[in-house]
């Protein structure tokens, strides 16, 4: 079946065999991503600034390739997003990742930068905001990164607020991250996200909001997603509600790689002082601070960064797989009631949550409904209907409306009588 789908797409879309020609403008898909979309497989979007601005070579290359492999092992398809010679590309090949890992002069691409970079046919590495835009165009609902941008420290004076936050406020993407980068003002960032209507959840049983390198920030998330299925259901519910704001799933760095809070805070304060001293501003601040903190910690912060990104990739891929299951027609009936016992007619979710939408117990109010559920031998429920309109062309000069087919009138009542009389041509 997969081979047939690929053949059909190549037959109807000219130039599919060549990567630069087989995608819908303005996007260019890799073969792997294109095939995953055609076959309905889960896809995970990835940013590219982590390759070009977040880590030194060759750690950036090694990490990017390992993250791709982690996502594949979990059953999803990685889709690193970048701009290559002006072409917004969704899904990079190994050769393209190698190119970006060594390339010089790659421009950081946020919302404001996408059009100029494309128009100038430059290379661009997408930030969280830039990646979200491309992911939405490509209909990829889940995006994995290390940490999102936010309100910078002393942002109340400098007005230095990342475009990531406003993008999250009017996108539908679920972003898996390890919270806000520690170099930022986490409290003000959470306040800004609340204003933007962004759903913020910690991942796991605790509501403690992580702080990138450390597992605790001193701030509490409004909600928590206990596991990948719960996170997928959050996204599914948001899509059902047609919300136009995003979801942040904040995953703590693995315990064995978490850093001491005091060590990190001291390194950040020293790095901020040095950045102010050197007059570093704007989009150059974050790369400078990350590099300075890495140097101050003897590379330990870089190791923690890599570990959390790999862990986020696994979590994001698991969420993508679960969300794809919820999107499948086979699972439509139980999208909000995973674990419902059809035989007993009771809601028995494993986590003791009772979501009453489409709950099997409601069917017990109707004998027909109960029989339909209990006697069903298949897992697929098909609901459909058909409309049949009849138009009469009359040649006689005198028309008697009582001659219209009475069965039609009984089936469709007054509406069909109106339609029939309206379509009579004298």
Residue pairs with C-beta under 8 A, 6 or more apart in sequence:
2 35
2 39
5 38
5 39
6 35
6 38
9 16
9 34
9 38
10 16
10 17
13 22
14 21
15 21
15 22
16 22
16 34
19 28
19 29
19 30
19 31
19 93
20 28
20 87
22 28
22 29
22 34
23 29
23 34
23 90
26 87
26 88
26 118
26 137
27 88
27 89
27 90
27 134
27 137
27 138
28 87
28 88
28 89
28 90
29 37
29 89
29 90
29 91
29 138
30 79
30 89
30 90
30 91
30 92
30 93
32 77
32 78
32 91
33 43
33 77
33 79
33 90
33 91
33 138
34 91
35 41
36 42
36 43
36 77
37 43
37 138
37 139
40 324
40 328
41 76
41 77
41 324
42 75
42 76
42 77
42 142
42 317
42 320
42 321
42 323
42 324
43 76
43 77
43 78
43 79
43 138
43 140
43 142
43 320
44 71
44 76
44 77
44 78
44 79
44 140
44 142
44 143
44 144
44 313
44 316
44 317
44 320
45 79
45 80
45 81
45 90
45 131
45 134
45 135
45 138
45 140
45 142
45 143
45 144
45 173
46 64
46 67
46 68
46 78
46 79
46 80
46 81
46 131
46 143
46 144
46 145
46 313
47 80
47 81
47 125
47 126
47 127
47 128
47 130
47 131
47 143
47 145
48 80
48 81
48 82
48 92
48 100
48 125
48 126
48 131
49 108
49 125
49 126
49 127
50 60
50 63
50 64
50 145
50 146
50 309
51 60
51 61
51 64
51 80
51 97
51 100
51 101
51 125
52 60
52 100
52 101
52 103
52 106
52 108
52 125
53 106
53 108
53 125
53 286
53 287
54 60
54 146
54 287
54 290
54 305
55 63
55 302
55 305
55 306
56 302
57 101
57 102
58 101
59 302
59 306
60 101
61 97
61 98
61 101
61 102
63 306
63 309
63 310
64 80
64 97
64 101
65 94
65 97
66 310
67 78
67 144
67 309
67 310
67 313
68 78
68 80
68 97
70 310
70 313
70 314
70 317
71 77
71 78
71 144
71 313
71 314
71 316
71 317
72 78
74 314
74 317
74 318
74 321
75 317
75 321
76 316
76 317
76 320
76 321
77 91
78 91
78 313
79 90
79 91
79 135
79 138
79 140
80 91
80 92
80 97
81 88
81 89
81 90
81 91
81 126
81 130
81 131
81 134
81 135
82 89
82 92
82 96
82 100
82 123
82 124
82 125
82 126
83 89
83 109
83 114
83 117
83 118
83 122
83 123
83 124
83 125
83 126
84 96
84 99
84 123
85 121
85 122
85 123
86 117
86 118
86 119
86 120
86 121
86 122
87 118
88 114
88 118
88 134
88 137
89 96
90 134
90 135
90 138
90 140
92 100
100 106
100 123
100 125
103 123
105 123
106 123
106 124
106 125
107 113
107 117
107 122
107 123
107 124
107 125
108 124
108 125
108 127
108 283
109 117
109 124
109 125
109 126
109 127
109 130
110 127
110 129
110 130
110 163
110 164
110 283
111 129
111 130
111 133
111 163
111 167
112 163
113 124
113 130
114 124
114 130
114 133
117 123
117 124
118 124
124 130
126 134
127 149
127 163
127 164
128 143
128 145
128 148
128 149
128 162
128 164
128 167
128 168
128 175
129 149
129 162
129 163
129 164
129 166
129 167
131 143
131 145
132 143
132 164
132 167
132 168
132 171
132 173
132 175
132 246
133 167
133 171
135 141
135 143
135 173
136 171
136 172
136 173
140 173
141 172
141 173
141 174
141 235
141 239
141 320
141 323
142 173
142 174
142 176
142 235
142 316
142 319
142 320
142 323
143 173
143 174
143 175
143 176
143 316
144 175
144 176
144 177
144 309
144 312
144 313
144 315
144 316
144 317
145 175
145 176
145 177
145 309
145 312
146 177
146 178
146 181
146 212
146 305
146 308
146 309
146 312
147 177
147 178
147 179
147 180
147 181
147 182
147 212
148 162
148 164
148 165
148 168
148 175
148 177
148 179
148 180
148 181
148 248
149 162
149 163
149 164
149 165
149 180
149 181
149 184
149 286
150 161
150 162
150 164
150 165
150 180
150 181
150 184
150 185
150 186
150 188
150 189
150 192
151 160
151 161
151 162
151 165
151 184
151 185
151 188
151 189
151 192
152 158
152 160
152 161
152 162
152 183
152 184
152 185
152 285
153 183
153 184
153 185
153 272
154 160
154 185
155 161
155 185
155 188
156 188
160 281
160 282
160 285
161 192
162 184
165 189
165 192
165 193
165 196
165 198
166 196
167 246
168 175
168 193
168 196
168 198
168 245
168 246
168 248
169 193
169 195
169 196
169 197
169 198
169 245
169 246
170 196
170 244
170 245
171 244
171 245
171 246
172 238
172 239
172 243
172 244
172 245
172 246
173 246
173 247
174 231
174 234
174 235
174 246
174 247
174 248
174 249
174 319
174 323
175 246
175 247
175 248
175 249
176 203
176 249
176 251
176 312
176 315
176 316
176 319
177 248
177 249
177 250
177 251
177 312
178 210
178 212
178 250
178 251
178 252
178 253
178 308
178 311
178 312
179 186
179 209
179 210
179 211
179 212
179 217
179 250
179 252
180 186
180 189
180 190
180 211
180 212
180 217
181 212
181 286
181 290
182 211
182 212
182 213
182 214
182 264
182 265
182 268
182 293
183 268
183 271
183 272
183 286
183 289
183 290
183 293
186 209
186 211
186 217
186 218
186 219
187 219
190 200
190 209
190 219
190 221
193 200
193 248
194 200
194 222
196 245
197 243
197 245
198 245
198 246
198 247
198 248
199 222
199 223
199 234
199 238
199 245
199 246
199 247
199 248
200 209
200 221
200 222
200 223
200 247
200 248
200 250
201 221
201 222
201 223
201 224
201 225
201 231
201 234
201 247
201 248
201 249
201 250
202 208
202 209
202 210
202 221
202 223
202 224
202 225
202 250
202 252
203 224
203 225
203 231
203 249
203 250
203 251
203 252
203 315
204 224
204 226
204 251
204 252
205 224
205 226
206 224
207 220
207 221
207 222
207 223
207 224
208 215
208 216
208 217
208 220
208 221
208 252
209 217
209 219
209 220
209 221
209 250
210 216
210 217
210 250
210 251
210 252
210 253
211 217
211 218
211 261
212 253
212 305
212 308
213 253
213 258
213 259
213 264
213 301
213 304
213 305
213 308
214 253
214 258
214 259
214 260
214 261
214 264
215 252
215 253
215 255
215 258
216 261
221 250
225 231
225 234
225 249
226 351
228 315
228 318
228 319
228 321
228 322
229 322
229 338
230 351
231 247
231 249
231 319
231 322
232 319
232 320
232 322
232 323
232 325
232 326
233 326
233 335
233 336
233 338
234 247
235 247
235 319
235 323
236 323
236 326
236 327
236 335
236 336
237 336
238 247
249 315
249 319
251 308
251 311
251 312
251 315
252 258
253 259
253 304
253 307
253 308
253 311
254 307
254 308
254 311
256 307
257 303
257 304
257 307
257 308
258 304
259 297
259 300
259 301
259 304
263 297
264 293
264 297
264 301
266 296
267 292
267 293
267 296
267 297
267 301
268 289
268 293
270 292
270 296
271 288
271 289
271 292
271 293
271 296
272 289
274 292
275 285
275 288
275 289
275 292
280 288
290 301
290 305
293 301
294 301
294 302
294 305
325 331
326 335
329 380
330 379
330 380
332 381
333 358
333 381
334 340
334 358
335 358
336 355
336 357
336 358
337 347
337 349
337 355
337 357
337 358
337 359
337 360
338 349
338 350
339 348
339 349
339 350
340 346
340 347
340 348
340 349
340 359
340 360
341 347
341 348
341 360
342 360
342 373
342 374
342 376
343 374
344 360
345 360
345 361
345 363
345 364
345 370
345 373
345 374
346 360
346 361
347 354
347 355
347 356
347 359
347 360
347 361
349 355
356 362
360 373
362 369
363 369
363 370
363 372
363 373
364 370
389 419
390 405
390 408
390 420
390 423
391 423
392 404
392 420
392 423
392 424
392 425
393 425
394 424
394 425
394 426
397 426
399 424
399 426
401 417
401 420
401 421
401 424
404 417
404 420
408 416
408 420
409 416
409 417
409 420
412 419
